[in-house]
């Protein structure tokens, strides 16, 4: 007996489209780009100077989301929220990102998307960038214990011959092939399941070139495996992905999470893409990402899995000013944030409004569009709804199921607000058309009407004090309740109050 109304609708939809009913659950392929703006997808930006025919194909064959947001304007927090369905600022990590030798951020008892799907019969695999910390084994037999550690101090103490804990395979994935963090954090080597596949024994020097072009290729100094070539990383990830899909057991649904290293620094497209975009190496890298998407879709098609596979393409935050400097944006006439203000790390829309496309031919009508505010944090509840599992009170506290949006019944989608977060751990709050950016200084605080002013040009903070007061009250409730979804109050990790909660009284 079906446990969810959505499962009944899903079975009906699949039967109508000819997908046999003995396997109603779809495969899920989730492709996450790293530092990519809405304007970097040609189908989403009429003024784009890059070409993205394969991502455009997902748009044409599925649903584009015009108001989709990452949980943060930077990497680690978004990935935490994507995995857990919980805002990252509820964890110990209140600001910034993890380093290459930071310990695991996710607590061992925290449920994840992969764990949820695995216990409901899915095969689970991850390829690519983790950036949620690893519990590296040290030479003295202990493990890395610091959440924010100095990599140069920790690196000589790590025993790379020993397995680590706290990686993807400890949080629901059957397998993992990838890198520990952004490709500008050492160690630079391939990680397979719970260990380094090749020991990093060579020193990669930190080349400190402060020119815009030099910053694009920046990598921090640290240990690197012999033969590790950053420019080939995306190709190798793609080949592994194609191999995984080609060998998957078609009789069992699978969840495949592919976290790309691009177009994050170092911006290093491989040779065959150099000069192809007419938009510098950043544009070339975007077009290599598009090639990757095309390879994955082709592999699904070749295996006969495309019709009943939910393919999602999105990004962890907006485009980086280092990956694509403002000088180059003007030079090439390409605007990664399109009409939106701000870039990666910012509370403005360009920092956290991201490209989001979902294709599921058995269910989602081709060429459809949703203008409903939603976010990457919603994956957990969406998957729970899909398999008919009731979300536990202490799981997915900020996640809402997107199945109503896929089935084009937006009135059944329950999210009404969203919390945005920036590099420094500061907050913004969205409720309906209103967006509040609190600040102790009235000159820096902001209120925008996004229905009338999505580019955030006119600050209305001083004009509508009653709106500001209500939004601050609602945001306080979201923080204090330990959740933004209905349910019993939960506890945020670490202190009850921290300095970025500037609109709240100190406890």
Buried (B, 14 or more C-beta within 10 A) or exposed (E): EEEBEBBBBBBEBBEEEEBEEEBBBBBBBBBBBBBBBBBBBBBBBEEBBBBBBBBBBBBBBBBBBBBBBBBBBBBBBBBBBBBBBBBBBBBBBBBBBBBBBBBBBBEEEBBBBBBBBBEBEBBBBBBBBBBBBBBBBBEEEEBBEEBEBEBEEBBEBBEBEBBBBBBBBBBBBBBBBBBBBBBBBBBBBBBBBBBBEBBBEBEBEEEEEEEBEEBBBBBBBBBBBEEBEBBBBBBBBBBBBBEBBEEBEEEEBBBBBBBBBBBBBBBBBBEEBBEBBBBBBBBBBBBBBBBBBBBBBBBBEEBEBBBBBBBBBBBBBBBBBBBBBEEBBEEBEBBBBBBBBBBBBBBBBBBBBBBBBBBBBBBBBEEBEBEBBBBBBBBBBBBBBBBBBEBEEBBBBBBBBBBBBBBEEEEEBEBEBBBBBBBEBBBBBBBEEBBBBBBEEEEEBBBBBBEEBBBBEEBBBEEBEEBBEBBBEBBBEBBBBBBBBEBEEBEBBEEEEBEBBBBBEEE
